[in-house]
Amino acid sequence: MTEVTFACQWVGFECEWALRAPDAQEVVRRMRDHVRCAHGLTDLPADLEARTAAAARPV
Ligand SMILES: [Zn+2]
């Protein structure tokens, strides 16, 4: 299985947060927690979820 990488700034936040995860689904899960903690959102909006999944790329 290929790990994927993702950086919060790839979807437009001025943010240094980035991660590696086993797959895009896990990236979305971690991003949902991250936007709640770091960006004050109550949830990950559907459009941002789609952009997050699309932006995640193989390491
Ligand atoms: Zn962020």
N, CA, C, O and the ligand as a Tripos MOL2 file, in Angstrom:
@<TRIPOS>MOLECULE
protein
  237   235    60     0     0
PROTEIN
NO_CHARGES

@<TRIPOS>ATOM
      1 N           0.8410   -1.1940    0.0000 N.3       1 MET1
      2 CA          0.0000    0.0000    0.0000 C.3       1 MET1
      3 C           0.8830    1.2540    0.0000 C.2       1 MET1
      4 O           1.8660    1.3390    0.7360 O.2       1 MET1
      5 N           0.5200    2.1950   -0.8190 N.am      2 THR2
      6 CA          1.2830    3.4410   -0.9100 C.3       2 THR2
      7 C           0.7110    4.4770    0.0430 C.2       2 THR2
      8 O          -0.4910    4.7460    0.0470 O.2       2 THR2
      9 N           1.5770    5.0420    0.8340 N.am      3 GLU3
     10 CA          1.1390    6.1380    1.7010 C.3       3 GLU3
     11 C           0.8520    7.3750    0.8610 C.2       3 GLU3
     12 O           1.3990    7.5590   -0.2260 O.2       3 GLU3
     13 N          -0.0110    8.2020    1.3940 N.am      4 VAL4
     14 CA         -0.2760    9.4850    0.7460 C.3       4 VAL4
     15 C           0.1440   10.6040    1.6810 C.2       4 VAL4
     16 O           0.2140   10.4270    2.8970 O.2       4 VAL4
     17 N           0.4200   11.7450    1.0990 N.am      5 THR5
     18 CA          0.7850   12.9160    1.8790 C.3       5 THR5
     19 C          -0.1930   14.0430    1.5550 C.2       5 THR5
     20 O          -0.7840   14.1020    0.4760 O.2       5 THR5
     21 N          -0.3330   14.9160    2.5190 N.am      6 PHE6
     22 CA         -1.2710   16.0240    2.3640 C.3       6 PHE6
     23 C          -0.7980   17.1860    3.2300 C.2       6 PHE6
     24 O          -0.3140   16.9830    4.3440 O.2       6 PHE6
     25 N          -0.9390   18.3940    2.7160 N.am      7 ALA7
     26 CA         -0.6190   19.5940    3.4870 C.3       7 ALA7
     27 C          -1.8310   20.5130    3.4840 C.2       7 ALA7
     28 O          -2.4630   20.7280    2.4510 O.2       7 ALA7
     29 N          -2.1370   21.0400    4.6360 N.am      8 CYS8
     30 CA         -3.3200   21.8890    4.7950 C.3       8 CYS8
     31 C          -3.2960   23.0680    3.8260 C.2       8 CYS8
     32 O          -4.3410   23.4860    3.3280 O.2       8 CYS8
     33 N          -2.1060   23.6020    3.5590 N.am      9 GLN9
     34 CA         -2.0250   24.7760    2.6770 C.3       9 GLN9
     35 C          -2.4340   24.4390    1.2390 C.2       9 GLN9
     36 O          -2.7580   25.3420    0.4680 O.2       9 GLN9
     37 N          -2.4240   23.1640    0.8700 N.am     10 TRP10
     38 CA         -2.8290   22.7660   -0.4840 C.3      10 TRP10
     39 C          -4.3020   23.0590   -0.7550 C.2      10 TRP10
     40 O          -4.7140   23.1730   -1.9090 O.2      10 TRP10
     41 N          -5.0820   23.1800    0.2950 N.am     11 VAL11
     42 CA         -6.4920   23.5170    0.0990 C.3      11 VAL11
     43 C          -6.7900   24.9440    0.5570 C.2      11 VAL11
     44 O          -7.9440   25.3010    0.7950 O.2      11 VAL11
     45 N          -5.7350   25.7570    0.6800 N.am     12 GLY12
     46 CA         -5.9570   27.1920    0.8080 C.3      12 GLY12
     47 C          -5.7530   27.8050    2.1720 C.2      12 GLY12
     48 O          -5.8510   29.0240    2.3150 O.2      12 GLY12
     49 N          -5.4670   26.9860    3.1960 N.am     13 PHE13
     50 CA         -5.2210   27.5750    4.5080 C.3      13 PHE13
     51 C          -3.7740   28.0490    4.6030 C.2      13 PHE13
     52 O          -2.8730   27.4360    4.0310 O.2      13 PHE13
     53 N          -3.5610   29.1340    5.3220 N.am     14 GLU14
     54 CA         -2.1940   29.5400    5.6560 C.3      14 GLU14
     55 C          -1.8220   28.7810    6.9070 C.2      14 GLU14
     56 O          -2.0700   29.2340    8.0240 O.2      14 GLU14
     57 N          -1.2240   27.6180    6.7060 N.am     15 CYS15
     58 CA         -1.0900   26.6490    7.7860 C.3      15 CYS15
     59 C           0.0600   25.7140    7.4380 C.2      15 CYS15
     60 O           0.2310   25.3250    6.2830 O.2      15 CYS15
     61 N           0.8460   25.3580    8.4500 N.am     16 GLU16
     62 CA          2.0090   24.5050    8.2120 C.3      16 GLU16
     63 C           1.7000   23.0190    8.4180 C.2      16 GLU16
     64 O           2.5700   22.1670    8.2380 O.2      16 GLU16
     65 N           0.4670   22.7210    8.7940 N.am     17 TRP17
     66 CA          0.1260   21.3400    9.1420 C.3      17 TRP17
     67 C           0.1590   20.4420    7.9110 C.2      17 TRP17
     68 O          -0.3890   20.7800    6.8620 O.2      17 TRP17
     69 N           0.7960   19.3180    8.0560 N.am     18 ALA18
     70 CA          0.8770   18.3350    6.9810 C.3      18 ALA18
     71 C           0.9620   16.9540    7.6010 C.2      18 ALA18
     72 O           1.3070   16.8090    8.7740 O.2      18 ALA18
     73 N           0.6510   15.9540    6.8190 N.am     19 LEU19
     74 CA          0.6890   14.6040    7.3570 C.3      19 LEU19
     75 C           0.9260   13.5810    6.2600 C.2      19 LEU19
     76 O           0.7980   13.8510    5.0650 O.2      19 LEU19
     77 N           1.2750   12.3970    6.7290 N.am     20 ARG20
     78 CA          1.2480   11.2030    5.8850 C.3      20 ARG20
     79 C           0.2110   10.2700    6.4610 C.2      20 ARG20
     80 O           0.0250   10.2100    7.6760 O.2      20 ARG20
     81 N          -0.4620    9.5440    5.5970 N.am     21 ALA21
     82 CA         -1.4730    8.6010    6.0620 C.3      21 ALA21
     83 C          -1.5170    7.4210    5.0930 C.2      21 ALA21
     84 O          -1.0210    7.5070    3.9700 O.2      21 ALA21
     85 N          -2.1150    6.3240    5.5400 N.am     22 PRO22
     86 CA         -2.1740    5.1240    4.6840 C.3      22 PRO22
     87 C          -3.0090    5.3350    3.4280 C.2      22 PRO22
     88 O          -2.7310    4.7230    2.3970 O.2      22 PRO22
     89 N          -4.0180    6.1830    3.4970 N.am     23 ASP23
     90 CA         -4.8600    6.4130    2.3220 C.3      23 ASP23
     91 C          -5.6000    7.7540    2.4690 C.2      23 ASP23
     92 O          -5.5760    8.3880    3.5240 O.2      23 ASP23
     93 N          -6.2530    8.1560    1.3800 N.am     24 ALA24
     94 CA         -6.9240    9.4570    1.3660 C.3      24 ALA24
     95 C          -8.0610    9.5140    2.3840 C.2      24 ALA24
     96 O          -8.3580   10.5780    2.9260 O.2      24 ALA24
     97 N          -8.6870    8.3840    2.6390 N.am     25 GLN25
     98 CA         -9.7730    8.3470    3.6120 C.3      25 GLN25
     99 C          -9.2790    8.7590    5.0020 C.2      25 GLN25
    100 O          -9.9540    9.4920    5.7250 O.2      25 GLN25
    101 N          -8.0930    8.2730    5.3560 N.am     26 GLU26
    102 CA         -7.5020    8.6190    6.6490 C.3      26 GLU26
    103 C          -7.0900   10.0950    6.6750 C.2      26 GLU26
    104 O          -7.2070   10.7610    7.7030 O.2      26 GLU26
    105 N          -6.6100   10.5930    5.5420 N.am     27 VAL27
    106 CA         -6.2860   12.0200    5.4480 C.3      27 VAL27
    107 C          -7.5280   12.8480    5.7570 C.2      27 VAL27
    108 O          -7.4640   13.7980    6.5380 O.2      27 VAL27
    109 N          -8.6530   12.4930    5.1510 N.am     28 VAL28
    110 CA         -9.8980   13.2290    5.3720 C.3      28 VAL28
    111 C         -10.2990   13.1660    6.8450 C.2      28 VAL28
    112 O         -10.7420   14.1600    7.4210 O.2      28 VAL28
    113 N         -10.1370   11.9760    7.4500 N.am     29 ARG29
    114 CA        -10.4960   11.8250    8.8640 C.3      29 ARG29
    115 C          -9.6370   12.7430    9.7390 C.2      29 ARG29
    116 O         -10.1490   13.4300   10.6220 O.2      29 ARG29
    117 N          -8.3440   12.7440    9.4840 N.am     30 ARG30
    118 CA         -7.4280   13.5730   10.2810 C.3      30 ARG30
    119 C          -7.6570   15.0560    9.9880 C.2      30 ARG30
    120 O          -7.5540   15.8900   10.8870 O.2      30 ARG30
    121 N          -7.9650   15.3850    8.7350 N.am     31 MET31
    122 CA         -8.2200   16.7730    8.3620 C.3      31 MET31
    123 C          -9.4800   17.2880    9.0620 C.2      31 MET31
    124 O          -9.5430   18.4520    9.4580 O.2      31 MET31
    125 N         -10.4830   16.4160    9.2120 N.am     32 ARG32
    126 CA        -11.7100   16.8260    9.9040 C.3      32 ARG32
    127 C         -11.3840   17.2480   11.3380 C.2      32 ARG32
    128 O         -11.8590   18.2840   11.8050 O.2      32 ARG32
    129 N         -10.5790   16.4520   12.0300 N.am     33 ASP33
    130 CA        -10.1670   16.8140   13.3910 C.3      33 ASP33
    131 C          -9.3380   18.0980   13.3720 C.2      33 ASP33
    132 O          -9.4910   18.9660   14.2310 O.2      33 ASP33
    133 N          -8.4640   18.1980   12.3830 N.am     34 HIS34
    134 CA         -7.5600   19.3470   12.3080 C.3      34 HIS34
    135 C          -8.3200   20.6650   12.1090 C.2      34 HIS34
    136 O          -8.0200   21.6510   12.7820 O.2      34 HIS34
    137 N          -9.2840   20.6960   11.2070 N.am     35 VAL35
    138 CA         -9.9970   21.9650   10.9780 C.3      35 VAL35
    139 C         -10.8240   22.3690   12.1950 C.2      35 VAL35
    140 O         -11.0440   23.5550   12.4400 O.2      35 VAL35
    141 N         -11.2810   21.3730   12.9530 N.am     36 ARG36
    142 CA        -12.0050   21.6830   14.1880 C.3      36 ARG36
    143 C         -11.0610   22.3170   15.2040 C.2      36 ARG36
    144 O         -11.3900   23.3360   15.8110 O.2      36 ARG36
    145 N          -9.9040   21.7200   15.3850 N.am     37 CYS37
    146 CA         -8.9570   22.1860   16.4090 C.3      37 CYS37
    147 C          -8.2400   23.4560   15.9910 C.2      37 CYS37
    148 O          -8.0850   24.3800   16.7890 O.2      37 CYS37
    149 N          -7.8060   23.5020   14.7450 N.am     38 ALA38
    150 CA         -6.8770   24.5510   14.3260 C.3      38 ALA38
    151 C          -7.5540   25.6930   13.5800 C.2      38 ALA38
    152 O          -7.0320   26.8080   13.5640 O.2      38 ALA38
    153 N          -8.6990   25.4410   12.9660 N.am     39 HIS39
    154 CA         -9.3010   26.4710   12.1270 C.3      39 HIS39
    155 C         -10.7080   26.8600   12.5710 C.2      39 HIS39
    156 O         -11.3970   27.6130   11.8830 O.2      39 HIS39
    157 N         -11.1270   26.3460   13.7160 N.am     40 GLY40
    158 CA        -12.3740   26.7940   14.3090 C.3      40 GLY40
    159 C         -13.6290   26.3950   13.5600 C.2      40 GLY40
    160 O         -14.6900   26.9820   13.7750 O.2      40 GLY40
    161 N         -13.5250   25.4060   12.6850 N.am     41 LEU41
    162 CA        -14.7190   24.9320   11.9880 C.3      41 LEU41
    163 C         -15.4100   23.8720   12.8450 C.2      41 LEU41
    164 O         -14.7550   23.1570   13.6030 O.2      41 LEU41
    165 N         -16.7210   23.7750   12.7220 N.am     42 THR42
    166 CA        -17.4420   22.7680   13.4870 C.3      42 THR42
    167 C         -17.3810   21.4140   12.8000 C.2      42 THR42
    168 O         -17.5240   20.3730   13.4410 O.2      42 THR42
    169 N         -17.1670   21.4400   11.4880 N.am     43 ASP43
    170 CA        -17.0440   20.1870   10.7410 C.3      43 ASP43
    171 C         -16.2980   20.4900    9.4460 C.2      43 ASP43
    172 O         -16.0430   21.6460    9.1050 O.2      43 ASP43
    173 N         -15.9620   19.4370    8.7500 N.am     44 LEU44
    174 CA        -15.2890   19.5960    7.4630 C.3      44 LEU44
    175 C         -16.3770   19.7080    6.3840 C.2      44 LEU44
    176 O         -17.0980   18.7410    6.1390 O.2      44 LEU44
    177 N         -16.5020   20.8780    5.7380 N.am     45 PRO45
    178 CA        -17.5350   21.0370    4.7120 C.3      45 PRO45
    179 C         -17.3220   20.0520    3.5660 C.2      45 PRO45
    180 O         -16.1920   19.6530    3.2870 O.2      45 PRO45
    181 N         -18.4050   19.6650    2.9070 N.am     46 ALA46
    182 CA        -18.3390   18.6520    1.8500 C.3      46 ALA46
    183 C         -17.3810   19.0510    0.7340 C.2      46 ALA46
    184 O         -16.6430   18.2130    0.2160 O.2      46 ALA46
    185 N         -17.3920   20.3360    0.3620 N.am     47 ASP47
    186 CA        -16.5030   20.7490   -0.7320 C.3      47 ASP47
    187 C         -15.0460   20.6670   -0.3020 C.2      47 ASP47
    188 O         -14.1770   20.3050   -1.0950 O.2      47 ASP47
    189 N         -14.7860   21.0010    0.9470 N.am     48 LEU48
    190 CA        -13.4130   20.9240    1.4480 C.3      48 LEU48
    191 C         -12.9820   19.4590    1.6090 C.2      48 LEU48
    192 O         -11.8210   19.1180    1.3840 O.2      48 LEU48
    193 N         -13.9110   18.6180    1.9930 N.am     49 GLU49
    194 CA        -13.6330   17.1800    2.0800 C.3      49 GLU49
    195 C         -13.2170   16.6440    0.7120 C.2      49 GLU49
    196 O         -12.2430   15.9000    0.5910 O.2      49 GLU49
    197 N         -13.9720   17.0350   -0.3140 N.am     50 ALA50
    198 CA        -13.6600   16.5850   -1.6810 C.3      50 ALA50
    199 C         -12.3130   17.1120   -2.1350 C.2      50 ALA50
    200 O         -11.5370   16.3840   -2.7540 O.2      50 ALA50
    201 N         -12.0260   18.3760   -1.8310 N.am     51 ARG51
    202 CA        -10.7410   18.9570   -2.2230 C.3      51 ARG51
    203 C          -9.5870   18.3180   -1.4570 C.2      51 ARG51
    204 O          -8.4950   18.1370   -1.9970 O.2      51 ARG51
    205 N          -9.8380   17.9780   -0.1930 N.am     52 THR52
    206 CA         -8.8010   17.3020    0.6020 C.3      52 THR52
    207 C          -8.4760   15.9430    0.0030 C.2      52 THR52
    208 O          -7.3070   15.6030   -0.1780 O.2      52 THR52
    209 N          -9.5120   15.1660   -0.3050 N.am     53 ALA53
    210 CA         -9.2990   13.8370   -0.8850 C.3      53 ALA53
    211 C          -8.5900   13.9240   -2.2290 C.2      53 ALA53
    212 O          -7.7490   13.0880   -2.5580 O.2      53 ALA53
    213 N          -8.9450   14.9550   -3.0030 N.am     54 ALA54
    214 CA         -8.3430   15.1270   -4.3250 C.3      54 ALA54
    215 C          -6.8840   15.5700   -4.2300 C.2      54 ALA54
    216 O          -6.0630   15.2180   -5.0780 O.2      54 ALA54
    217 N          -6.5670   16.3490   -3.1860 N.am     55 ALA55
    218 CA         -5.2170   16.8960   -3.0630 C.3      55 ALA55
    219 C          -4.2240   15.8920   -2.4960 C.2      55 ALA55
    220 O          -3.0240   16.0040   -2.7450 O.2      55 ALA55
    221 N          -4.7020   14.9220   -1.7450 N.am     56 ALA56
    222 CA         -3.8200   13.9050   -1.1710 C.3      56 ALA56
    223 C          -3.1370   13.1570   -2.3160 C.2      56 ALA56
    224 O          -3.7900   12.7200   -3.2640 O.2      56 ALA56
    225 N          -1.8170   13.0170   -2.2130 N.am     57 ARG57
    226 CA         -1.1010   12.3570   -3.3030 C.3      57 ARG57
    227 C          -0.0770   11.3710   -2.7450 C.2      57 ARG57
    228 O           0.3570   11.5000   -1.6000 O.2      57 ARG57
    229 N           0.3000   10.3980   -3.5470 N.am     58 PRO58
    230 CA          1.2650    9.3970   -3.0810 C.3      58 PRO58
    231 C           2.5650   10.0570   -2.6360 C.2      58 PRO58
    232 O           3.0240   11.0210   -3.2480 O.2      58 PRO58
    233 N           3.1460    9.5330   -1.5720 N.am     59 VAL59
    234 CA          4.4180   10.0430   -1.0460 C.3      59 VAL59
    235 C           5.5160    9.8650   -2.0890 C.2      59 VAL59
    236 O           6.6660   10.2310   -1.8440 O.2      59 VAL59
    237 ZN         -4.5100   23.7540    8.8730 Zn       60 ZN60
@<TRIPOS>BOND
     1     1     2 1
     2     2     3 1
     3     3     4 2
     4     3     5 am
     5     5     6 1
     6     6     7 1
     7     7     8 2
     8     7     9 am
     9     9    10 1
    10    10    11 1
    11    11    12 2
    12    11    13 am
    13    13    14 1
    14    14    15 1
    15    15    16 2
    16    15    17 am
    17    17    18 1
    18    18    19 1
    19    19    20 2
    20    19    21 am
    21    21    22 1
    22    22    23 1
    23    23    24 2
    24    23    25 am
    25    25    26 1
    26    26    27 1
    27    27    28 2
    28    27    29 am
    29    29    30 1
    30    30    31 1
    31    31    32 2
    32    31    33 am
    33    33    34 1
    34    34    35 1
    35    35    36 2
    36    35    37 am
    37    37    38 1
    38    38    39 1
    39    39    40 2
    40    39    41 am
    41    41    42 1
    42    42    43 1
    43    43    44 2
    44    43    45 am
    45    45    46 1
    46    46    47 1
    47    47    48 2
    48    47    49 am
    49    49    50 1
    50    50    51 1
    51    51    52 2
    52    51    53 am
    53    53    54 1
    54    54    55 1
    55    55    56 2
    56    55    57 am
    57    57    58 1
    58    58    59 1
    59    59    60 2
    60    59    61 am
    61    61    62 1
    62    62    63 1
    63    63    64 2
    64    63    65 am
    65    65    66 1
    66    66    67 1
    67    67    68 2
    68    67    69 am
    69    69    70 1
    70    70    71 1
    71    71    72 2
    72    71    73 am
    73    73    74 1
    74    74    75 1
    75    75    76 2
    76    75    77 am
    77    77    78 1
    78    78    79 1
    79    79    80 2
    80    79    81 am
    81    81    82 1
    82    82    83 1
    83    83    84 2
    84    83    85 am
    85    85    86 1
    86    86    87 1
    87    87    88 2
    88    87    89 am
    89    89    90 1
    90    90    91 1
    91    91    92 2
    92    91    93 am
    93    93    94 1
    94    94    95 1
    95    95    96 2
    96    95    97 am
    97    97    98 1
    98    98    99 1
    99    99   100 2
   100    99   101 am
   101   101   102 1
   102   102   103 1
   103   103   104 2
   104   103   105 am
   105   105   106 1
   106   106   107 1
   107   107   108 2
   108   107   109 am
   109   109   110 1
   110   110   111 1
   111   111   112 2
   112   111   113 am
   113   113   114 1
   114   114   115 1
   115   115   116 2
   116   115   117 am
   117   117   118 1
   118   118   119 1
   119   119   120 2
   120   119   121 am
   121   121   122 1
   122   122   123 1
   123   123   124 2
   124   123   125 am
   125   125   126 1
   126   126   127 1
   127   127   128 2
   128   127   129 am
   129   129   130 1
   130   130   131 1
   131   131   132 2
   132   131   133 am
   133   133   134 1
   134   134   135 1
   135   135   136 2
   136   135   137 am
   137   137   138 1
   138   138   139 1
   139   139   140 2
   140   139   141 am
   141   141   142 1
   142   142   143 1
   143   143   144 2
   144   143   145 am
   145   145   146 1
   146   146   147 1
   147   147   148 2
   148   147   149 am
   149   149   150 1
   150   150   151 1
   151   151   152 2
   152   151   153 am
   153   153   154 1
   154   154   155 1
   155   155   156 2
   156   155   157 am
   157   157   158 1
   158   158   159 1
   159   159   160 2
   160   159   161 am
   161   161   162 1
   162   162   163 1
   163   163   164 2
   164   163   165 am
   165   165   166 1
   166   166   167 1
   167   167   168 2
   168   167   169 am
   169   169   170 1
   170   170   171 1
   171   171   172 2
   172   171   173 am
   173   173   174 1
   174   174   175 1
   175   175   176 2
   176   175   177 am
   177   177   178 1
   178   178   179 1
   179   179   180 2
   180   179   181 am
   181   181   182 1
   182   182   183 1
   183   183   184 2
   184   183   185 am
   185   185   186 1
   186   186   187 1
   187   187   188 2
   188   187   189 am
   189   189   190 1
   190   190   191 1
   191   191   192 2
   192   191   193 am
   193   193   194 1
   194   194   195 1
   195   195   196 2
   196   195   197 am
   197   197   198 1
   198   198   199 1
   199   199   200 2
   200   199   201 am
   201   201   202 1
   202   202   203 1
   203   203   204 2
   204   203   205 am
   205   205   206 1
   206   206   207 1
   207   207   208 2
   208   207   209 am
   209   209   210 1
   210   210   211 1
   211   211   212 2
   212   211   213 am
   213   213   214 1
   214   214   215 1
   215   215   216 2
   216   215   217 am
   217   217   218 1
   218   218   219 1
   219   219   220 2
   220   219   221 am
   221   221   222 1
   222   222   223 1
   223   223   224 2
   224   223   225 am
   225   225   226 1
   226   226   227 1
   227   227   228 2
   228   227   229 am
   229   229   230 1
   230   230   231 1
   231   231   232 2
   232   231   233 am
   233   233   234 1
   234   234   235 1
   235   235   236 2
@<TRIPOS>SUBSTRUCTURE
     1 MET1         2 RESIDUE 1 A MET
     2 THR2         6 RESIDUE 1 A THR
     3 GLU3        10 RESIDUE 1 A GLU
     4 VAL4        14 RESIDUE 1 A VAL
     5 THR5        18 RESIDUE 1 A THR
     6 PHE6        22 RESIDUE 1 A PHE
     7 ALA7        26 RESIDUE 1 A ALA
     8 CYS8        30 RESIDUE 1 A CYS
     9 GLN9        34 RESIDUE 1 A GLN
    10 TRP10       38 RESIDUE 1 A TRP
    11 VAL11       42 RESIDUE 1 A VAL
    12 GLY12       46 RESIDUE 1 A GLY
    13 PHE13       50 RESIDUE 1 A PHE
    14 GLU14       54 RESIDUE 1 A GLU
    15 CYS15       58 RESIDUE 1 A CYS
    16 GLU16       62 RESIDUE 1 A GLU
    17 TRP17       66 RESIDUE 1 A TRP
    18 ALA18       70 RESIDUE 1 A ALA
    19 LEU19       74 RESIDUE 1 A LEU
    20 ARG20       78 RESIDUE 1 A ARG
    21 ALA21       82 RESIDUE 1 A ALA
    22 PRO22       86 RESIDUE 1 A PRO
    23 ASP23       90 RESIDUE 1 A ASP
    24 ALA24       94 RESIDUE 1 A ALA
    25 GLN25       98 RESIDUE 1 A GLN
    26 GLU26      102 RESIDUE 1 A GLU
    27 VAL27      106 RESIDUE 1 A VAL
    28 VAL28      110 RESIDUE 1 A VAL
    29 ARG29      114 RESIDUE 1 A ARG
    30 ARG30      118 RESIDUE 1 A ARG
    31 MET31      122 RESIDUE 1 A MET
    32 ARG32      126 RESIDUE 1 A ARG
    33 ASP33      130 RESIDUE 1 A ASP
    34 HIS34      134 RESIDUE 1 A HIS
    35 VAL35      138 RESIDUE 1 A VAL
    36 ARG36      142 RESIDUE 1 A ARG
    37 CYS37      146 RESIDUE 1 A CYS
    38 ALA38      150 RESIDUE 1 A ALA
    39 HIS39      154 RESIDUE 1 A HIS
    40 GLY40      158 RESIDUE 1 A GLY
    41 LEU41      162 RESIDUE 1 A LEU
    42 THR42      166 RESIDUE 1 A THR
    43 ASP43      170 RESIDUE 1 A ASP
    44 LEU44      174 RESIDUE 1 A LEU
    45 PRO45      178 RESIDUE 1 A PRO
    46 ALA46      182 RESIDUE 1 A ALA
    47 ASP47      186 RESIDUE 1 A ASP
    48 LEU48      190 RESIDUE 1 A LEU
    49 GLU49      194 RESIDUE 1 A GLU
    50 ALA50      198 RESIDUE 1 A ALA
    51 ARG51      202 RESIDUE 1 A ARG
    52 THR52      206 RESIDUE 1 A THR
    53 ALA53      210 RESIDUE 1 A ALA
    54 ALA54      214 RESIDUE 1 A ALA
    55 ALA55      218 RESIDUE 1 A ALA
    56 ALA56      222 RESIDUE 1 A ALA
    57 ARG57      226 RESIDUE 1 A ARG
    58 PRO58      230 RESIDUE 1 A PRO
    59 VAL59      234 RESIDUE 1 A VAL
    60 ZN60       237 GROUP 0 **** ****
